[in-house]
Amino acid sequence: MKEDLAHNNLIRFINIARRKDGLFANFKVKGIKGGTTFSASISVDMAAAEVDLGDSLEKIIEECARIAVKEVKKADFQFEGLSAV
């Protein structure tokens, strides 16, 4: 448990992937909050990050991570409900 708390809510860079709809920086996040354990995958469209492919990899990752953190913080999740199952 202590190890989990040391790594709580860290967004980790995984890779940059090319898909047919663009280039994406991929991240994973895991966390524990209020007795709930969660994990998520986040893909940030590099076009939305306003970075140039000539920029350093560190700058690209940092800008995409900033967007990932901002969007995850303001996300409003809703329970789908048992009627949808």
Stockholm file with secondary structure:
# STOCKHOLM 1.0

chainA/1-85         MKEDLAHNNLIRFINIARRKDGLFANFKVKGIKGGTTFSASISVDMAAAEVDLGDSLEKIIEECARIAVKEVKKADFQFEGLSAV
#=GR chainA/1-85 SS CHHHHHTTTEEEEEEEEEETTEEEEEEEEEEEETTEEEEEEEEEETTTTTCCTTSCHHHHHHHHHHHHHHHHHTCCCCCCCGGGC
#=GC SS_cons        CHHHHHTTTEEEEEEEEEETTEEEEEEEEEEEETTEEEEEEEEEETTTTTCCTTSCHHHHHHHHHHHHHHHHHTCCCCCCCGGGC
//
